Amino acid sequence: MTTPSAAERYLEHVTAGPGAVMTEEVGCITGELTVVTTAFPAGQARVAVQYRGGEA
């Protein structure tokens, strides 16, 4: 795996089914979601999940 020289952002639309996605803010969420992963040069990553079409 290569380390990015600057933060790289990846966005994907997914459907979370019965297994759901667990969040710290509201607990389990299902349905149409947007997942944004930001990879930082130091080898760290941040993953954000929200309902598709929701406001950040």
N, C-alpha and C positions, 0 to 999 in steps of 0.2 A: 504494500500500500504506500502510495506517495503522500507526502505532507504538502497541503496547499500553501502557496506563498502568501495568499490573502484569504479572507473569509469567503467561503463558497456557500451558496444557498441553493437548496433543492426543494421544490414544491411538488406535491403529488396529491391527487384527489383519490380517496379510498372510501369504501363502504365497510363500516364496522358492524359485524353481525352480533349474534347472541353472546359471544365472548367479550364484547365491548372493548373500549379503551379506557384505562384508569387514569384520571387526572387528579392533581393535587387540589385544584380549585373546586370542582363540582362532583368528583367521584367518577362513576362509570358513565360513558356516553356511547351511543350507537347511532347508526345511520350514515348519512353522507357527511364526510369529514374532509378537511384540508390538513395535511401534515407538512410542516416546513422544518427541514433540518438545515442547520447552519454549522458548517465545519470550520474550525479555526486553526490557524497555523501551528499552534502549540499542541495539536493532537486532541483537542477537546471538541465537543459537539453540543449543540443546543437543539432540542426537538420541541416544537410547538404544535399543538393540535387544537382545532376549533371546528365548529359546525361549518359546513361548506356554505359560503355566502355570508358568514358572520363577520362582524367588525372586530379588528384586532385591538 
